[in-house]
């Protein structure tokens, strides 16, 4: 399959806005090359290993979004151009320029490897790409991951916030639903903590990659991954329901949670840019639920909610 790669160079403060625009138009993957962030990761020790020479912040980052070249691509390109034009009007001081090109599936898969290094998240997670080797410490929970062309490496705030929530919420024997599993990293994490995981995605490629990552981490017996609609994939009720998608899709999902969650279950919603948090809080209340925690990082948020009347 061929993919349209849309590359946007933007001032670093515009990273979240451009990434959110890509996700809004259905990007199947987003890669961010931010020299300033890379340098911070190396200095702070978040990355256990790196293969970069000395890097100095440039004040800009390069964001690449990947879209399948199908009958929708012209509308997607038009919509993104309009969105970038609006950003330029709102933030005239930003550097903002874009270009497009076609890439092969293999080329895109290789793009991930340039800036995906071992990373520590939360108290115990150590995320290791298959082409790197991390130093595992005594209390680490190691997740080996090859995202291929599916979203979810652990390095993006939307995923890392979910990993922190999973670490706090999932206990052995719990049933966990992972909606929009992407690379399967969250399903693997829940299984590593003893959860029984049902995972699903509408993208057949993501389903294949998630299954491979479950096998890679030797949790395939605890994780089932399927493609299809909610009613076809998820059976029973879950103690923890995870949806790391985008705000609009999460809002559409809220009315269905009554049939997916246990009475005392917790819903974890991520992929929410900070400007949409209030919208989601309002819709959560309309759905008869109550927010119990909000985690934030770099302009993104993850929300945890329970049924109204249940006091977590």
Secondary structure, DSSP 4 states (H G I P E B T S, - for coil): -EEEEEEEEEEGGGHHHHHHHHHHTT-SEEEEE-HHHHHHHHHHT-BS----------SEEEEEEEEE-STTHHHHHHHHHHHHHHHHHHTTTS-EEEEEEEEEHHHHHHHHHHS---EEETTTEEEEETTS-----TT-EEEEE--TTSS--S-SHHHHHHHHHHHHH--TT-EEEEES-TTSHHHHHHHHTT-EEEEEES-HHHHHHHHHHHHHTT-TTTEEEEES-HHHH--S-EEEEEEES-HHHHHHHHTTGGGTEEEEEEEEEEEEEGGGHHHHHHHHHHTTEEEEEEEEETTEEEEEEEETT---
